[in-house]
């Protein structure tokens, strides 16, 4: 029914003049984008519905892949599965890792310099920033849901020590025993309780260093962790991405600079592109190396 008959009027900015119209698309990709925008603006869980438009249909955008139409009203005739089944998600991760092309190259002018810049930014950042809280909080539902999914695939054991010297040890134990140990030490966190923080580690280790048994995971190196971060990006709500950058790349790069684990911080690292890892404000990328402007 038209939005004004709902008893509440929610519309996208710029569309208030069309409150009595129902907007829809033929493209699933566009529908997912609009659903995520609604969740980012108003909260809740994204849903995509199949509708039967009623009345005259107006074409707003006819371009294939980004079609938009409007009608006076529409009847919901079904719901479309929003997210892929877990089996498909794991397979996507595996294919992504096999084909991942990083933006910079190893060495002094590439990832080493990037790690230095990110690490120094993390170490100089305050321990707590109020502006970062909502991004870190947005990580929590993801952690709880994904942990349950991964727990159904591998036996997770929490231990009070760091159990593996490298990714090969982790991968070998999971393949041989079906068990993955996760450290609970160094888990102090201003937003996550210790268990949530440990669950986040379990998700990171499984998604990034194990994947499905028999596929290739990443290692514990700097570029391995960068690839791991890129994998995580494909599963997170956008609001949580700045926090993920701090949690994964901020801490990894700080370790690269210090040679030891740094304090866990609730902060945002400005000047870095969180989704195109390697891009830094004030630098150009030339031949896969960072060059100061």
PASE-467091 format. One line per 10 residues: their letters; for each residue x, y negated, z negated of N, C-alpha, C, O, CB. Coordinates in pm, whole numbers. Glycine has a CB too. Layout:
N
a	X Y Z X Y Z X Y Z X Y Z X Y Z  ...
REM end
This chain:
293
xxxxxxxxxx	86 119 0 0 0 0 89 -124 0 206 -114 -36 -97 -1 -123  36 -239 40 116 -361 39 170 -390 -101 101 -365 -200 33 -481 90  295 -445 -111 355 -467 -242 271 -552 -337 274 -529 -458 487 -532 -224  195 -649 -285 121 -736 -376 10 -661 -450 -41 -710 -550 60 -853 -298  -27 -542 -403 -130 -464 -469 -74 -369 -574 -150 -300 -642 -208 -387 -367  59 -365 -588 121 -278 -688 108 -332 -829 115 -258 -927 267 -256 -655  89 -463 -840 92 -526 -971 229 -584 -1000 246 -655 -1099 54 -426 -1079  328 -555 -916 460 -617 -928 514 -634 -787 489 -551 -699 558 -530 -1018  589 -741 -765 639 -771 -632 791 -764 -632 858 -851 -688 590 -909 -585  846 -661 -569 990 -646 -555 1023 -645 -407 970 -563 -333 1041 -516 -624
xxxxxxxxxx	1108 -734 -364 1145 -739 -223 1291 -776 -211 1350 -828 -306 1056 -840 -146  1349 -751 -96 1485 -794 -72 1485 -945 -51 1387 -1002 -5 1547 -721 49  1597 -1008 -85 1607 -1152 -65 1587 -1184 83 1634 -1111 171 1745 -1205 -115  1518 -1292 108 1494 -1332 245 1373 -1268 308 1339 -1300 422 1612 -1301 327  1305 -1175 234 1189 -1107 292 1060 -1140 215 958 -1073 233 1212 -955 294  1066 -1241 132 948 -1273 51 829 -1314 138 714 -1298 98 981 -1384 -47  859 -1367 256 749 -1406 343 679 -1284 403 573 -1296 465 800 -1498 455  739 -1165 385 683 -1042 442 642 -942 334 650 -821 354 784 -977 537  598 -993 221 564 -904 110 449 -809 142 436 -705 77 530 -984 -12  367 -843 240 254 -756 274 288 -656 384 199 -599 446 136 -840 316
xxxxxxxxxx	419 -635 409 461 -539 510 546 -429 445 616 -452 346 540 -610 623  539 -313 503 625 -201 462 735 -187 566 707 -174 685 543 -68 447  861 -190 521 974 -177 612 1023 -32 611 1027 32 506 1089 -274 573  1061 18 727 1110 155 736 1208 165 852 1218 74 934 993 256 754  1281 277 858 1383 299 960 1374 442 1011 1321 530 944 1524 270 903  1427 464 1129 1433 599 1185 1567 666 1149 1586 785 1177 1415 595 1338  1657 591 1088 1794 638 1068 1820 672 922 1808 586 834 1894 533 1116  1857 797 896 1881 842 758 1993 764 692 1986 731 574 1913 991 756  2098 734 770 2210 658 713 2167 522 662 2207 479 554 2320 641 816  2085 454 740 2034 323 698 1944 337 575 1949 254 484 1956 255 813
xxxxxxxxxx	1862 441 573 1773 463 459 1854 482 331 1816 431 226 1683 586 483  1965 554 340 2049 574 221 2111 443 174 2121 417 54 2161 676 251  2153 359 269 2210 229 232 2107 145 158 2137 86 54 2259 153 358  1983 139 212 1878 59 147 1843 116 10 1818 41 -84 1752 54 236  1841 249 -2 1809 312 -131 1916 278 -234 1884 249 -349 1796 465 -115  2042 282 -193 2151 251 -288 2147 104 -328 2175 70 -443 2288 286 -227  2113 16 -232 2103 -126 -265 1994 -149 -370 2011 -229 -462 2074 -209 -138  1883 -79 -355 1774 -94 -451 1819 -49 -590 1788 -114 -689 1651 -14 -406  1891 62 -596 1940 113 -725 2041 15 -786 2038 -10 -906 2005 252 -709  2130 -39 -702 2229 -135 -753 2161 -260 -809 2211 -320 -904 2326 -174 -642
xxxxxxxxxx	2047 -298 -748 1977 -419 -792 1886 -396 -911 1876 -480 -1001 1897 -476 -678  1818 -280 -912 1712 -259 -1011 1731 -136 -1099 1651 -112 -1189 1582 -249 -942  1838 -57 -1073 1860 64 -1151 1776 180 -1100 1710 171 -997 1830 39 -1297  1780 291 -1176 1700 407 -1139 1777 506 -1054 1900 503 -1050 1577 364 -1067  1705 595 -986 1761 700 -903 1715 679 -759 1597 654 -736 1720 841 -954  1806 688 -662 1765 663 -522 1677 775 -467 1703 893 -491 1888 648 -434  1575 737 -394 1486 832 -327 1463 783 -184 1461 663 -159 1350 849 -404  1445 877 -93 1409 843 45 1282 919 79 1274 1040 62 1526 879 145  1183 846 127 1053 905 158 1026 900 309 1061 804 377 940 833 81  964 1005 359 914 1006 495 774 946 494 689 985 415 913 1151 555
xxxxxxxxxx	751 849 583 623 778 580 553 784 716 615 803 820 645 632 539  422 769 709 338 760 829 285 617 834 192 584 760 220 866 826  342 530 920 299 390 922 156 374 971 109 448 1057 393 308 1010  88 276 914 -51 247 951 -60 105 1008 0 12 955 -146 263 827  -136 91 1116 -152 -40 1176 -46 -67 1282 27 23 1323 -148 -146 1070  -39 -190 1325 54 -229 1431 198 -223 1380 229 -277 1274 21 -370 1483  284 -158 1456 425 -145 1417 506 -255 1484 500 -273 1606 481 -4 1455  582 -328 1404 665 -437 1454 811 -391 1454 859 -337 1354 647 -566 1366  881 -411 1563 1023 -375 1573 1108 -493 1528 1108 -599 1591 1060 -333 1717  1180 -474 1419 1268 -579 1366 1407 -567 1427 1466 -666 1469 1277 -571 1211
xxxxxxxxxx	1458 -444 1431 1591 -419 1489 1584 -288 1566 1568 -182 1506 1701 -413 1377  1597 -292 1700 1586 -170 1780 1717 -94 1798 1719 13 1859 1530 -203 1914  1830 -149 1745 1961 -90 1771 1971 50 1712 1945 68 1593 2072 -179 1713  2009 150 1793 2023 287 1741 2123 293 1626 2231 235 1634 2067 384 1854  2085 362 1521 2170 374 1403 2138 274 1295 2169 296 1178 2312 359 1442  2074 163 1333 2039 60 1234 1896 10 1256 1867 -106 1230 2138 -58 1240  1809 96 1304 1673 53 1335 1598 7 1210 1615 61 1100 1596 167 1402  1515 -95 1229 1426 -144 1123 1290 -176 1185 1283 -245 1287 1486 -270 1051  1184 -125 1124 1049 -151 1170 965 -199 1051 1005 -184 936 986 -23 1234  849 -256 1082 757 -300 977 615 -267 1019 582 -266 1137 772 -451 949
xxxxxxxxxx	533 -240 920 392 -212 944 312 -267 825 369 -288 718 366 -58 963  182 -292 844 102 -345 732 101 -253 610 98 -301 497 -40 -368 778  105 -123 633 111 -28 521 157 107 577 168 124 698 -27 -15 448  184 201 487 229 334 528 191 435 421 181 402 303 382 336 554  170 557 463 140 666 371 263 754 356 326 792 455 18 750 422  297 786 231 410 876 206 367 1019 238 267 1068 185 460 864 57  443 1086 325 408 1222 365 510 1325 317 489 1445 332 394 1231 517  620 1279 259 720 1373 208 842 1299 157 854 1178 176 762 1472 317  932 1372 91 1056 1315 41 1173 1383 109 1175 1505 125 1065 1328 -113  1272 1302 148 1391 1354 214 1500 1374 109 1518 1289 22 1440 1258 328
xxxxxxxxxx	1572 1487 118 1680 1513 22 1785 1404 36 1840 1383 144 1743 1654 44  1813 1334 -74 1903 1219 -68 2049 1263 -65 2126 1215 18 1880 1127 -187  2086 1351 -154 2225 1395 -164 2241 1534 -106 2147 1613 -103 2272 1392 -308  2361 1564 -61 2392 1696 -9 2400 1797 -123 2430 1759 -236 2523 1694 69  2372 1924 -95 2396 2028 -196 2544 2030 -234 2629 1987 -156 2352 2167 -143  2574 2079 -354 2711 2081 -403 2804 2155 -308 2919 2114 -291 2717 2144 -541  2758 2263 -246 2844 2339 -156 2891 2249 -41 3007 2255 0 2771 2464 -101  2799 2166 11 2835 2077 121 2931 1968 74 3023 1930 147 2710 2014 182  2909 1917 -48 2997 1813 -101 3139 1865 -117 3234 1798 -77 2944 1763 -236  3155 1985 -176 3288 2042 -192 3356 2064 -57 3476 2042 -43 3281 2174 -268
xxxxxxxxxx	3279 2107 42 3336 2128 175 3379 1997 237 3482 1991 304 3236 2199 265  3302 1890 215 3341 1758 264 3472 1713 199 3559 1659 267 3230 1656 237  3485 1735 69 3611 1699 0 3728 1772 62 3833 1713 89 3602 1732 -151  3709 1903 86 3818 1984 141 3860 1931 278 3979 1916 305 3775 2132 151  3762 1903 365 3792 1853 498 3859 1716 491 3949 1686 569 3665 1846 583  3814 1633 397 3871 1499 382 4018 1507 345 4100 1436 402 3794 1419 276  4050 1593 249 4189 1605 205 4279 1657 317 4396 1619 326 4198 1696 85  4226 1744 399 4305 1801 508 4334 1698 618 4432 1711 690 4233 1920 567  4248 1596 629 4262 1501 739 4300 1360 692 4313 1269 774 4133 1494 817  4318 1341 562 4340 1208 506 4466 1143 561 4574 1202 557 4349 1215 355
xxxxxxxxxx	4452 1020 613 4564 941 661 4579 820 569 4488 738 560 4544 896 810  4693 809 501 4712 700 407 4759 574 479 4822 581 585 4813 740 299  4727 458 418 4749 330 482 4896 289 482 4941 220 574 4667 226 415  4971 330 380 5112 295 370 5197 421 383 5144 533 383 5141 223 236  5326 403 393 5416 517 402 5500 527 276 5514 428 204 5507 506 526  5557 643 248 5643 657 130 5764 565 142 5807 530 252 5688 803 112  5819 527 27 5941 447 30 5924 310 -31 5816 272 -76 5988 432 170  6035 237 -34 6044 110 -107 5943 7 -60 5884 -63 -143 6181 54 -94  5921 -5 69 5830 -108 118 5686 -63 128 5597 -145 153 5874 -154 251  5662 67 107 5528 120 117 5465 148 -17 5437 57 -94 5528 244 199
xxxxxxxxxx	5442 279 -45 5371 315 -169 5449 279 -295 5388 252 -399 5341 462 -169  5582 277 -288 5659 239 -407 5630 95 -446 5610 64 -564 5809 258 -382  5627 7 -346 5597 -134 -376 5453 -150 -422 5425 -227 -514 5623 -222 -252  5362 -78 -359 5221 -85 -400 5206 -41 -546 5137 -106 -624 5134 2 -308  5272 70 -581 5264 120 -719 5321 18 -816 5269 1 -926 5338 254 -732  5428 -49 -777 5488 -151 -863 5389 -265 -886 5373 -311 -999 5619 -205 -801  5324 -311 -780 5230 -422 -791 5109 -384 -877 5069 -461 -964 5182 -467 -651  5052 -267 -853 4936 -223 -931 4975 -198 -1075 4905 -238 -1168 4873 -97 -869  5090 -131 -1095 5135 -101 -1231 5159 -226 -1312 5120 -234 -1428 5260 -19 -1227  5224 -325 -1252 5251 -452 -1323 5120 -524 -1354 5106 -585 -1460 5343 -543 -1238
xxxxxxxxxx	5024 -518 -1260 4894 -581 -1285 4823 -514 -1402 4762 -582 -1485 4806 -576 -1158  4830 -382 -1407 4766 -309 -1517 4832 -344 -1650 4763 -370 -1749 4773 -157 -1492  4964 -344 -1654 5035 -369 -1779 5015 -511 -1830 5017 -534 -1950 5184 -341 -1761  4997 -607 -1739 4979 -746 -1780 4832 -781 -1807 4802 -889 -1857 5034 -840 -1674  4741 -690 -1773 4598 -715 -1794 4563 -704 -1942 4631 -633 -2016 4513 -615 -1712  4459 -774 -1986 4416 -761 -2126 4363 -621 -2155 4322 -549 -2064 4308 -866 -2159  4366 -582 -2280 4319 -449 -2320 4169 -433 -2298 4121 -323 -2271 4352 -422 -2465  4096 -544 -2309 3951 -536 -2296 3898 -662 -2229 3932 -774 -2268 3883 -517 -2435  3816 -642 -2126 3749 -752 -2059 3599 -723 -2054 3558 -617 -2008 3806 -774 -1916  3520 -816 -2101 3376 -798 -2103 3321 -778 -1962 3226 -703 -1944 3309 -917 -2169
xxxxxxxxxx	3380 -843 -1863 3332 -833 -1725 3347 -692 -1668 3282 -658 -1569 3406 -931 -1637  3432 -610 -1730 3457 -475 -1680 3361 -372 -1738 3352 -261 -1686 3598 -434 -1710  3289 -407 -1843 3210 -308 -1918 3105 -239 -1830 3093 -117 -1833 3142 -376 -2036  3030 -317 -1752 2921 -257 -1674 2975 -158 -1571 2909 -58 -1542 2840 -366 -1603  3091 -184 -1515 3150 -92 -1417 3190 39 -1484 3168 146 -1428 3272 -157 -1349  3250 31 -1602 3288 152 -1675 3163 229 -1720 3162 352 -1716 3375 116 -1797  3061 157 -1761 2938 225 -1803 2873 298 -1686 2809 402 -1705 2838 124 -1863  2888 244 -1565 2830 307 -1447 2897 440 -1414 2841 522 -1341 2841 215 -1327  3016 464 -1469 3085 591 -1449 3022 705 -1529 3030 821 -1489 3232 577 -1486  2960 672 -1643 2915 776 -1737 2814 873 -1678 2833 994 -1692 2856 711 -1858
xxxxxxxxxx	2705 828 -1612 2611 926 -1555 2678 1017 -1452 2647 1135 -1444 2493 854 -1491  2768 961 -1373 2843 1040 -1276 2923 1150 -1346 2924 1264 -1302 2936 950 -1193  2990 1113 -1456 3072 1210 -1530 2986 1325 -1582 3021 1441 -1566 3145 1140 -1648  2874 1292 -1643 2789 1396 -1702 2734 1490 -1596 2735 1612 -1613 2674 1332 -1781  2685 1434 -1486 2626 1517 -1381 2730 1604 -1312 2709 1724 -1292 2556 1429 -1279  2843 1544 -1276 2944 1619 -1203 3011 1724 -1291 3049 1831 -1243 3049 1524 -1145  3027 1695 -1419 3088 1794 -1509 3002 1921 -1515 3055 2032 -1513 3105 1735 -1651  2872 1904 -1522 2783 2020 -1525 2798 2103 -1398 2798 2226 -1403 2637 1976 -1542  2810 2036 -1284 2825 2107 -1158 2957 2185 -1153 2960 2301 -1111 2818 2009 -1040  3064 2120 -1195 3196 2185 -1190 3207 2296 -1293 3273 2397 -1270 3307 2081 -1212
xxxxxxxxxx	3143 2277 -1408 3145 2378 -1514 3082 2509 -1466 3114 2616 -1518 3073 2327 -1639  2992 2501 -1368 2930 2622 -1316 3024 2697 -1222 2996 2810 -1182 2801 2588 -1244  3136 2634 -1185 3230 2694 -1091 3358 2744 -1158 3423 2835 -1106 3265 2594 -984  3393 2685 -1270 3519 2721 -1336 3499 2712 -1487 3423 2628 -1536 3636 2628 -1289  3569 2797 -1560 3562 2797 -1706 3657 2689 -1758 3778 2702 -1745 3599 2938 -1765  3601 2584 -1817 3682 2471 -1864 3710 2486 -2013 3619 2503 -2094 3610 2337 -1835  3839 2480 -2047 3881 2490 -2188 3953 2361 -2227 4053 2325 -2166 3974 2614 -2211  3902 2293 -2328 3966 2171 -2377 4076 2208 -2476 4053 2288 -2568 3863 2077 -2442  4194 2150 -2459 4309 2180 -2546 4373 2049 -2592 4358 1946 -2526 4415 2269 -2472  4443 2053 -2705 4501 1931 -2762 4647 1912 -2721 4729 1867 -2801 4490 1933 -2914
xxxxxxxxxx	4679 1947 -2597 4813 1926 -2540 4799 1918 -2388 4696 1955 -2332 4911 2042 -2582  4904 1870 -2323 4901 1866 -2177 4944 2003 -2125 5060 2041 -2140 4995 1751 -2121  4851 2078 -2063 4876 2220 -2036 4958 2250 -1911 5010 2361 -1898 4748 2289 -2025  4971 2156 -1819 5036 2189 -1692 5145 2086 -1661 5127 1966 -1679 4933 2194 -1578  5258 2137 -1613 5368 2050 -1573 5346 1992 -1434 5397 1885 -1402 5501 2125 -1578  5271 2064 -1352 5246 2018 -1215 5118 2080 -1163 5058 2166 -1227 5366 2053 -1123  5077 2035 -1045 4950 2081 -987 4955 2229 -952 4853 2298 -958 4916 1999 -863  5073 2279 -914 5083 2420 -877 5050 2511 -995 4986 2615 -977 5224 2452 -824  5094 2474 -1115 5060 2552 -1234 4910 2553 -1258 4851 2657 -1287 5133 2496 -1358  4848 2437 -1243 4703 2426 -1259 4631 2513 -1157 4542 2590 -1192 4659 2279 -1245
xxxxxxxxxx	4669 2501 -1032 4604 2575 -925 4622 2726 -943 4530 2804 -919 4658 2532 -790  4743 2766 -986 4772 2908 -1003 4686 2969 -1113 4636 3080 -1098 4920 2930 -1035  4669 2896 -1225 4590 2951 -1334 4442 2962 -1296 4377 3062 -1326 4605 2863 -1459  4391 2861 -1229 4251 2866 -1189 4227 2980 -1091 4127 3051 -1101 4208 2732 -1126  4319 2998 -998 4302 3104 -900 4313 3242 -964 4242 3334 -925 4406 3091 -789  4402 3254 -1064 4424 3385 -1126 4320 3420 -1231 4282 3537 -1245 4561 3389 -1188  4272 3320 -1306 4187 3348 -1422 4049 3286 -1413 3959 3326 -1488 4254 3299 -1545  4030 3189 -1323 3903 3118 -1319 3887 3019 -1433 3778 2968 -1458 3789 3216 -1322  3998 2992 -1504 3994 2901 -1619 4080 2779 -1590 4187 2791 -1529 4043 2972 -1748  4034 2662 -1634 4110 2539 -1621 4119 2471 -1757 4016 2441 -1818 4046 2444 -1516
xxxxxxxxxx	4239 2446 -1803 4260 2377 -1931 4265 2227 -1907 4320 2180 -1807 4391 2425 -2000  4206 2153 -2000 4201 2006 -1990 4245 1946 -2122 4194 1983 -2227 4058 1957 -1952  4340 1854 -2117 4393 1792 -2238 4294 1694 -2299 4231 1615 -2228 4525 1722 -2207  4282 1699 -2431 4197 1603 -2503 4281 1497 -2574 4225 1401 -2628 4107 1676 -2604  4414 1512 -2576 4498 1413 -2642 4506 1287 -2557 4476 1290 -2437 4640 1469 -2668  4546 1177 -2619 4554 1047 -2552 4419 1009 -2491 4414 959 -2379 4662 1049 -2443  4311 1033 -2565 4176 1011 -2512 4105 891 -2572 3984 876 -2555 4093 1134 -2534  4178 806 -2644 4114 689 -2702 4064 597 -2591 4137 567 -2497 4212 613 -2795  3939 554 -2602 3878 475 -2495 3770 387 -2555 3692 432 -2640 3818 567 -2383  3765 261 -2511 3670 165 -2568 3527 186 -2520 3434 137 -2584 3714 25 -2536
xxxxxxxxxx	3507 256 -2409 3373 280 -2355 3334 427 -2368 3226 458 -2417 3366 236 -2208  3421 517 -2325 3393 660 -2332 3426 714 -2470 3525 674 -2530 3472 736 -2224  3343 807 -2520 3388 882 -2636 3491 985 -2589 3510 1002 -2468 3267 952 -2710  3557 1054 -2683 3666 1144 -2645 3618 1257 -2553 3690 1297 -2462 3730 1203 -2770  3496 1308 -2578 3446 1417 -2496 3419 1370 -2353 3454 1439 -2257 3319 1476 -2557  3356 1252 -2337 3330 1199 -2204 3460 1174 -2129 3470 1202 -2010 3248 1070 -2213  3560 1123 -2200 3690 1098 -2137 3754 1229 -2092 3813 1236 -1984 3784 1024 -2235  3741 1333 -2175 3795 1464 -2138 3719 1524 -2020 3779 1587 -1933 3789 1559 -2258  3589 1503 -2016 3510 1551 -1903 3553 1481 -1774 3561 1544 -1668 3359 1528 -1928  3581 1352 -1783 3628 1278 -1667 3760 1336 -1616 3780 1349 -1495 3645 1128 -1701
xxxxxxxxxx	3849 1372 -1707 3976 1435 -1668 3949 1568 -1597 4013 1599 -1496 4065 1458 -1792  3854 1645 -1650 3822 1774 -1590 3772 1755 -1447 3812 1829 -1356 3716 1849 -1674  3685 1656 -1427 3632 1628 -1293 3745 1587 -1200 3755 1636 -1087 3525 1518 -1299  3830 1498 -1248 3943 1452 -1166 4033 1568 -1127 4070 1581 -1010 4024 1346 -1243  4068 1653 -1222 4158 1765 -1194 4096 1863 -1096 4163 1911 -1004 4195 1838 -1324  3967 1892 -1115 3904 1991 -1028 3883 1936 -887 3921 2000 -789 3769 2035 -1087  3823 1818 -877 3795 1760 -747 3922 1734 -668 3926 1754 -546 3717 1632 -762  4025 1690 -737 4142 1640 -668 4253 1742 -652 4324 1743 -551 4195 1522 -741  4269 1830 -751 4383 1921 -749 4345 2067 -726 4431 2151 -699 4458 1910 -879  4215 2097 -735 4170 2233 -713 4082 2243 -589 4110 2320 -498 4096 2286 -834
xxxxxxxxxx	3975 2163 -587 3868 2180 -490 3811 2321 -506 3825 2382 -612 3920 2157 -343  3747 2372 -401 3703 2511 -407 3827 2601 -402 3923 2570 -333 3603 2545 -291  3822 2712 -476 3935 2804 -476 3967 2845 -333 3877 2882 -257 3905 2928 -564  4095 2839 -297 4136 2878 -162 4158 2761 -70 4215 2777 38 4035 2969 -103  4113 2639 -110 4139 2523 -27 4253 2443 -88 4294 2468 -201 4012 2435 -12  4303 2347 -14 4418 2272 -60 4376 2157 -148 4285 2081 -112 4499 2221 59  4439 2142 -263 4417 2025 -348 4537 1932 -334 4629 1961 -258 4395 2066 -495  4536 1822 -406 4650 1731 -404 4742 1765 -520 4706 1841 -611 4604 1584 -412  4863 1709 -515 4958 1734 -624 4957 1618 -722 4875 1527 -711 5100 1756 -568  5049 1620 -820 5052 1518 -924 5141 1399 -886 5172 1316 -972 5101 1578 -1054
xxxxxxxxxx	5182 1389 -761 5267 1279 -718 5183 1152 -700 5060 1156 -707 5339 1314 -587  5253 1040 -676 5183 914 -654 5087 923 -536 4970 886 -548 5284 801 -631  5136 973 -422 5047 982 -305 4937 1086 -327 4827 1073 -274 5128 1018 -179  4967 1189 -406 4864 1287 -439 4752 1224 -519 4634 1251 -493 4923 1403 -518  4786 1139 -615 4685 1071 -695 4607 969 -613 4489 948 -637 4750 1003 -816  4673 906 -516 4603 812 -428 4501 886 -343 4389 839 -325 4704 736 -338  4539 1002 -291 4444 1084 -216 4329 1128 -306 4214 1132 -264 4514 1206 -155  4363 1163 -431 4259 1204 -525 4159 1091 -549 4038 1114 -552 4323 1248 -659  4210 970 -565 4123 854 -584 4031 837 -464 3912 811 -480 4207 727 -606  4085 851 -343 4003 836 -222 3892 940 -217 3783 911 -167 4090 848 -98
xxxxxxxxxx	3918 1060 -268 3815 1163 -275 3704 1119 -370 3586 1132 -338 3876 1297 -320  3742 1068 -487 3643 1023 -586 3551 916 -529 3431 914 -558 3712 970 -711  3606 826 -447 3527 715 -394 3401 763 -324 3300 693 -326 3611 634 -299  3407 880 -262 3296 928 -182 3181 982 -266 3078 1021 -212 3344 1034 -89  3198 986 -398 3095 1045 -484 3037 946 -585 2944 979 -657 3153 1163 -558  3092 825 -590 3057 730 -696 2956 625 -653 2951 589 -535 3181 662 -747  2875 574 -747 2798 452 -720 2896 336 -706 2999 333 -772 2694 424 -833  2863 241 -620 2957 131 -590 2995 52 -715 3108 5 -727 2895 36 -488  2901 37 -807 2931 -42 -927 3044 18 -1008 3112 -54 -1081 2806 -54 -1013  3065 149 -997 3166 217 -1078 3304 214 -1015 3402 249 -1081 3125 359 -1101
xxxxxxxxxx	3316 174 -888 3444 182 -818 3553 96 -881 3666 144 -894 3425 142 -673  3527 -30 -921 3634 -107 -985 3689 -40 -1110 3809 -44 -1135 3584 -246 -1020  3602 22 -1190 3648 94 -1309 3732 215 -1271 3833 244 -1335 3528 137 -1395  3690 285 -1167 3767 402 -1122 3908 360 -1080 4004 431 -1110 3695 472 -1006  3920 247 -1012 4052 198 -970 4141 178 -1092 4258 217 -1091 4038 67 -891  4085 117 -1196 4163 97 -1319 4198 229 -1384 4313 251 -1425 4086 8 -1418  4099 318 -1395 4118 445 -1467 4219 537 -1397 4299 602 -1464 3984 517 -1479  4214 542 -1266 4300 635 -1192 4427 566 -1143 4537 599 -1189 4224 696 -1073  4414 471 -1051 4533 411 -992 4604 316 -1087 4727 309 -1086 4497 338 -866  4528 242 -1168 4592 154 -1265 4682 231 -1359 4797 193 -1382 4488 77 -1343
xxxxxxxxxx	4630 340 -1415 4708 418 -1511 4822 494 -1444 4932 501 -1499 4617 517 -1582  4797 549 -1326 4902 622 -1254 5018 529 -1219 5135 564 -1238 4845 687 -1125  4986 411 -1169 5090 318 -1128 5163 259 -1249 5282 230 -1241 5031 206 -1044  5092 242 -1360 5158 198 -1483 5258 303 -1530 5367 270 -1577 5054 169 -1594  5220 430 -1518 5312 540 -1551 5435 534 -1460 5547 558 -1504 5241 678 -1539  5412 503 -1332 5521 493 -1235 5620 384 -1277 5741 400 -1262 5465 463 -1094  5567 272 -1329 5653 160 -1370 5723 189 -1502 5843 163 -1516 5569 31 -1381  5648 242 -1600 5701 261 -1735 5776 393 -1755 5871 402 -1833 5589 254 -1834  5733 495 -1682 5787 628 -1705 5717 701 -1817 5764 805 -1862 5934 620 -1734  5606 647 -1863 5525 710 -1968 5383 658 -1956 5357 560 -1886 5584 681 -2111
xxxxxxxxxx	5289 723 -2027 5150 680 -2022 5134 547 -2095 5189 527 -2204 5058 786 -2083  5057 457 -2035 5029 327 -2096 4897 332 -2170 4821 428 -2158 5028 216 -1989  4870 230 -2245 4742 215 -2317 4626 218 -2218 4633 157 -2111 4740 83 -2399  4519 289 -2254 4399 286 -2171 4327 153 -2191 4305 111 -2304 4306 404 -2205  4292 88 -2081 4234 -45 -2088 4096 -49 -2021 4067 27 -1929 4327 -146 -2023  4015 -141 -2069 3886 -172 -2005 3905 -306 -1938 3882 -411 -1998 3766 -175 -2110  3948 -303 -1812 3980 -426 -1741 3960 -403 -1592 3947 -289 -1547 4125 -473 -1771  3957 -511 -1516 3951 -504 -1371 4081 -562 -1315 4132 -661 -1366 3827 -581 -1317  4133 -501 -1212 4259 -544 -1152 4228 -622 -1024 4193 -564 -922 4352 -423 -1121  4242 -754 -1033 4210 -841 -920 4321 -839 -815 4437 -810 -846 4186 -986 -970
xxxxxxxxxx	4283 -869 -692 4381 -881 -586 4406 -754 -507 4487 -754 -414 4508 -927 -643  4336 -646 -542 4352 -519 -473 4219 -477 -410 4113 -497 -469 4404 -409 -570  4226 -420 -291 4107 -367 -227 4080 -230 -285 4158 -137 -265 4123 -361 -70  3969 -215 -358 3940 -90 -428 3901 24 -333 3911 141 -368 3829 -112 -528  3857 -11 -213 3809 92 -120 3906 121 -6 3900 227 56 3676 52 -64  3994 27 22 4099 47 123 4233 41 51 4301 -62 51 4090 -61 238  4270 153 -9 4387 156 -97 4513 130 -16 4540 196 84 4398 291 -171  4589 31 -63 4709 -13 8 4700 -159 45 4802 -225 64 4731 71 132  4577 -210 56 4556 -350 90 4569 -435 -36 4504 -409 -138 4416 -372 156  4656 -537 -29 4685 -624 -144 4670 -769 -100 4721 -808 5 4828 -597 -201
xxxxxxxxxx	4603 -846 -181 4588 -989 -152 4724 -1056 -149 4806 -1036 -239 4497 -1057 -256  4750 -1136 -43 4878 -1206 -31 4983 -1127 45 5096 -1172 59 4930 -1238 -166  4945 -1008 95 5039 -924 170 4975 -880 301 4854 -857 308 5084 -800 86  5058 -868 405 5018 -804 528 5074 -663 529 5172 -634 460 5066 -885 652  5013 -574 609 5067 -440 629 5127 -435 768 5056 -446 868 4957 -330 610  5259 -418 774 5332 -412 900 5409 -281 905 5494 -255 819 5428 -535 916  5380 -199 1004 5445 -67 1015 5431 13 886 5525 80 842 5594 -83 1051  5313 5 827 5279 79 705 5364 39 584 5386 119 493 5295 226 730  5410 -85 585 5481 -142 470 5417 -275 432 5361 -344 517 5633 -161 501  5425 -310 303 5369 -437 255 5469 -549 279 5585 -539 239 5333 -428 105
xxx	5423 -655 344 5508 -771 372 5438 -895 315 5324 -924 351 5535 -787 527  5506 -966 227 5445 -1082 162 5420 -1191 265 5505 -1222 347 5535 -1134 49  5300 -1250 258 5264 -1357 353 5343 -1485 326 5326 -1584 397 5113 -1386 345
REM end
